[in-house]
Amino acid sequence: MTRRAGQGVPIDLICLDADDTLWHNMRFFAAAEEAFAALVAPYADDAAARARMQAIEIRNLRRYGYGAKSFTLSMIETALELAGDALAAADVARILDIGRTLLDHPVELLDGVGDTLEALAGQGRLVLVTKGDLLHQEVKLAASGLGALFTGVEIVSDKRADTFVRVFRRYGCAPERAVMAGDSMRSDVLPALEAGAWGAYIPQPGAWSHEVAAAPTGHPRFRQLARLGDLPAWIAQIKAPGRPLRT
């Protein structure tokens, strides 16, 4: 039986998103989109080019999934739609350069992430749950220097309630003893809550509109935090028997 908020819940599994939760990500996609819009400026104005690119990105998710490689293919497809036969081989080569730059960007941790993960590792098992290209996410995790702190790494094609149900089962954890924290309401928080877990929303500037969704109202297992560094205190509060959960 799921315990009511405030009665003390023994949290065992702490699931964390990667991009824009542990390290910067969208700033590099924004720079890539800026370079792409400049490249196709002869064929479409800035707003039209960006709108078309976003529509094609979303359309292609079911084919290519998430990540820099999918983004690169969508850039090429958008350029072809905007320029037609006028698109030169040099333009395609430049788009591929933009994509390679996106793949090769340095891993820049958000402030205080290392210390926060060490604190969280003392509260429960840490599992990275992230979308994106398998190889790219593995490379970023290795470059971050954080890998040793995680019990497991789950790189998934999408995050839905059934995704989290499978993750919780894989680690032998009841949903009400799991927390998921990330910067996407749509992908990190809402499906985790639907699966029966606790959800912490940690918004970051420049979020992709596709990941935006309305926050749940009055949900006892949801909390919006200003930064990842606030997560250990919230988990301690969840665990504390008899302590009311402040909103």
N, C-alpha and C positions, 0 to 999 in steps of 0.2 A: 504494500500500500504506500502511495506517495504521501510524505509528511507535509503538513501545512507549513508555509513560510513562518519562520520565527520559532519553530520547535526544535531546531538543530538537525541538520542533515549532514551525514558524514560524506563529504565530497571525496571521491577517489580518483576521478579522471578529469584532467584539465586540458581541453582541446583548444588549440590556438590557430588562427589564420596566420599566413605568412606575409603576403604582399600588403604593405601599408598598415600592417599590424606590428610586425617585427622590424621590417626594413622598408625604405622608401621604394615606391614603384610607379605610382601614377605621374609623378613629375617627369619621368623618363618617357612615358607614353605621350604626355602632353607635348614634350619637346619633339618627339617623332611626328606627331600630328601637325605641329607647327611647320616643320620642314616639308611635310607632304603637301600641306595647303599652299605653301610657297611654290612648290614644284608644279602644281596643277593650276596655278593662278592664271596662265594664259587661256585656260579652258573653262574656268568657273570661278566665281567670286568666293571669298573665304567662307562665308556662311553656308553657301550652297555646297561647297566641297566638303565641309565638315559634316553637314547633315547627311549628305549622300554616303559618306564614309561610315557614319554611325549606323545607318540603315543596313548597309551591306555587312558590317561587322555582326550585327545581331542576326541577320539572315543566315550568316555563315557559321554561327555557333554550333548548329546541329551537324555540320560537316567537319569543321576543323577544331571545334572546341575553343578553349580560352588560351591566351598567351601571346607571346611576341611573334611566333611563327604564323599563327592564325591572323594576327594583325597585319603582318607583311603581305600575306596572300590577299587580304581584303584591300590593302592599299593598291596593289596591282590591279585588282578587279575594278576598284573605283576609278582609277586612272583610265582604264580602258573604256569604261562607260562614259566618262566625261570627255575624253579626247578622241575616242574612236581611232581611225587610221592615222590621225595626226600624232599619236603617241610614238615617240622615237625609241629605238633600242637604248639610247643613252638615258632616257627617262626611266626605263625599267631598271637599268643598272643602278641609277641613283636611288630608286625605291629600295632595291636590295641592300644598298649601303645603309640606308636609314634603318632597315630591319636588322642588319648586323650590329649596328651601333646599339640598338635596343637590346639585343641579346647579350652584348658584351659590356653593358653598363656596370659600374662598380656596385657592390652591395654596401649600402649605407644604412646602418642600424638607426632606428628611432632612438631618441634620447632615453637613457636609463634601461634599455631593454635587457642587457646582460644581467644587471643586478636584479631586475624584476623576475626574470626567468629562474635565477638561482633561488629567490624567495619562493616562487611558485613550486619549484621542484621539491621543496620541503613540505608542501601541502598536499601533493598528490602526484600521480604519474602524468607526465606531459606528453601529449600527442599532437603533432603538427597535422592539421587538416587543411589542405590548400588545393585550389584549382590550378590548371595551367599545364604547360608542356612538361612531361615527365623529366626529360634530360635537363631542361633549363631550371626547373625548380630544384632538382638535385644539386646542380652546380651552384645555385645561389645559397642553398643551405650549407654546402661545404665551405663556401667562401665566407659565410657569416660567422663561422667559428662556434655556432650554437648547437651543433648536432648532438654533441655528447650529453646535452641536458634532456633530450627527448627519449622517452621509452619507445616511441614508434613514430613513423612518418606515413601519412596517407595522402597521396597525390591523386585527386579524383577528377573525373570529367565534369562534374557539376555537384552542387550541394543541395540536396533535397532532404526531406524528413527521412526517407528510407536510407539515404546515404549515412546519416548519423545513427540510425538504428543498427546498421551493419557494423559501423565503427564501434559502437558501444558493446555489441555482442562479441566482436573480435577480441576486445580487451576484457571481457567478462565483467562488464560494469552495468548496473541498472541505470536507466536514463536519469532518474532523479538524483543519482550520485555523480553526475557529470555536468561540467560547465563548458560552454563554448564561448570564446571571445574573439571578436573580429571587427573590422571596420565596415562590413557590409550588412545592412539590415536584411536585405533580400536573401543573401547567401549564407551568412553566418548565424544570424540571430533567429529569424522566423522559423526556418526549418528545424533548428535545434530545439526551440520551444515546442514545436509541433511533435517532435520525437520524444518529448517528456523531460528534456534537460533544462538546465539554467542557461540563460543567454545574456552576455555582456556586450553592449554596443559601444565601440570606441571610434567615433567618427574622425575622419581625416579630411583635410581640405582637398578639393579637386577630384572628388569621387566621380566615377563613371556613372552617368545617369541611369544606365541599365541596372545598377546595383542599388538604386534608391527605392525605398519602400516606406510606408507609414509605420511608425512605432506602435507596438501594441499598447492599449490603454489599460492601466490598472492590473497588468499581469504580475502575479506574485513572484515569478521566477525571472523577471526581466529587470535589467538595470543599465542605464546609460552612464558611462564613465568618461571623465575628461581625458584620461590617459591610461595606458596599460599599467603604469605604476600603481594605479588605484585598485587593480584587480585582487592582489593578495588580501587587502583589508576587507573587500566585499566577501571573498570566499571565507575568511575567518568569521565574518558576521553570519554567513549562512550556516557554518558549522556550530556556532555557539548556541547551546540549548537554552531556550527561553528568551533569547535576546530578540526584540522586535526588529524587523528589517526596515530601516529607514528608506524613504523614497526621495 
